[in-house]
Amino acid sequence: MQNAAIPREGRRDDYMPTDKVSSISKAHTLDEMAEFWDTHSLAEYDDRTYEVDMTFDPSARRTAISIEPELMQDIVRVARERKVSAQTLVNVWLRQQVDRLAAQTGNTS
């Protein structure tokens, strides 16, 4: 997938920690990393890779929800002001709203 096809507000460059640099591409953002790997092959760097143990937890599954672009821009702006990711902000807001509604109806599931 080419990164250029992803609208600016849909890119994930905000989610890469600012103090991290990719070990192979030396990228500082996920956009930079995507651009690097669009023009390079992992086979070129096979000697710099290593095997890792990884556990997959199916219960950690995430669900994607479409958000209108204008609303997403507002969410990203507020998240930056609060120095959190847009994902974290939306999850906090949703949790607060669900808890508030549950308290109003007496449903504490």
N, C-alpha and C positions, 0 to 999 in steps of 0.2 A: 504494500500500500504506500503510495506516495504521500508524504506529509503535506504537500502543496494543496491537496484536495480537501484537507480539513480546514474549516473556517477558523479564523483566529481565536474566537471565543471557545472553540471546541478543542483546542490544542492543550496538551498537558504540561507545557513548559513551566507552569507555576508550581508543579508538584515535586520537582526535583530539588532536594535540599541545596541551598545556595553555597554551602561549604563543601559540597561534593563535586568531584571531577571524575568523569568516566575514565577507567584505567586504560582502555585501549584508544578510544577516540579523542580523549582529552576534552570532551564536550562539557560545558557548564549547564546546559539546558537539555531537555528531552528533544526539543526541536533540532538543536545542533547535533545531537546523537543520531537522530533519524536521518538528517542530511548526510552525515558521515556514512552510515550503513547503507544508504541508498546508492552509494558509489564504491563501496568496499565489500569484500567477501570475508566471512569469518574464517574461511580456509586459509586466508593470508596470515591469520594470527593464531593458527592452531597451536603453535608452540607456547602461546601466552594464556592458554585456557587450562582449566583443571576440573576434575570431577568433584561434584559436591553431593552430599546427602541431602535429600529434600523430602519432606512429608507433605502430602496433599490432604487438606481437610475439607471434604465436601460440604460440611456444615458452615464453612466460612464463605459460602457462595454469595455473590453480590447480584443485585438486580439493577439493570439500567433503566432509567426513566427519561423520556425526552422532555427537555425544557426549552421553552421558546427562547430564541436568540437574545431578544431584548431583555428578558428576565434574567437570563444567564449572565449578561453583561453587568446587570445590577448586583447580582449575587457575587460575582467575582470582585467587583469594586468594594462591596461591604467586607468580603473575606480578606481582601488585602488590607483594608483599614484595620481590621481586627487581628491581622497577622496569622491567619489560619488558612487552610485550603478551602476552596469552595465546597468540596465534598464534606469536610468536617462541619462547616457552617450549616449546610443543608441538613445533615444528620442531626445536629443539635436542635435546629429549629423544628424538624419533624418530631423528634422525641418530646420536646416541650409541648407541642400541640397535641400529640397523642395522649400524653400524660394529663394535660389540662382537660381534654374531652373525657377521658376515663374518669377523672375525679368528679366531673359534673354529672356523669351518668351513674356513678357508683360502681363502675366496672373497673376492677383493678387486676386485669389479667396479666 
